[in-house]
Amino acid sequence: MVTEHPEPGEVIWCDDAGVTCRRWNWRQGRRTMVTVDTRAMWLVLEALGPM
């Protein structure tokens, strides 16, 4: 297990238990993974429009 700490001013996603995503990237983690036992989840989908 590795403990990482966000940089000052870095954008993160977190919940009451800790950081789940940083540096604008989705990160896999045992605590937040979806399994056959998962009963509820939220999916956030984002996209950039044409530039």
MODELLER restraints for C-alpha pairs under 7 A, 6 or more apart:
rsr = mdl.restraints
at = mdl.atoms
rsr.add(forms.Gaussian(group=physical.xy_distance, feature=features.Distance(at['CA:10:A'], at['CA:23:A']), mean=6.93, stdev=0.5))
rsr.add(forms.Gaussian(group=physical.xy_distance, feature=features.Distance(at['CA:11:A'], at['CA:22:A']), mean=6.31, stdev=0.5))
rsr.add(forms.Gaussian(group=physical.xy_distance, feature=features.Distance(at['CA:11:A'], at['CA:23:A']), mean=6.34, stdev=0.5))
rsr.add(forms.Gaussian(group=physical.xy_distance, feature=features.Distance(at['CA:12:A'], at['CA:19:A']), mean=6.77, stdev=0.5))
rsr.add(forms.Gaussian(group=physical.xy_distance, feature=features.Distance(at['CA:12:A'], at['CA:21:A']), mean=5.68, stdev=0.5))
rsr.add(forms.Gaussian(group=physical.xy_distance, feature=features.Distance(at['CA:12:A'], at['CA:22:A']), mean=4.47, stdev=0.5))
rsr.add(forms.Gaussian(group=physical.xy_distance, feature=features.Distance(at['CA:12:A'], at['CA:23:A']), mean=6.74, stdev=0.5))
rsr.add(forms.Gaussian(group=physical.xy_distance, feature=features.Distance(at['CA:13:A'], at['CA:19:A']), mean=5.90, stdev=0.5))
rsr.add(forms.Gaussian(group=physical.xy_distance, feature=features.Distance(at['CA:13:A'], at['CA:20:A']), mean=5.68, stdev=0.5))
rsr.add(forms.Gaussian(group=physical.xy_distance, feature=features.Distance(at['CA:13:A'], at['CA:21:A']), mean=5.04, stdev=0.5))
rsr.add(forms.Gaussian(group=physical.xy_distance, feature=features.Distance(at['CA:13:A'], at['CA:22:A']), mean=6.43, stdev=0.5))
rsr.add(forms.Gaussian(group=physical.xy_distance, feature=features.Distance(at['CA:14:A'], at['CA:20:A']), mean=5.18, stdev=0.5))
rsr.add(forms.Gaussian(group=physical.xy_distance, feature=features.Distance(at['CA:14:A'], at['CA:21:A']), mean=6.90, stdev=0.5))
rsr.add(forms.Gaussian(group=physical.xy_distance, feature=features.Distance(at['CA:21:A'], at['CA:27:A']), mean=5.64, stdev=0.5))
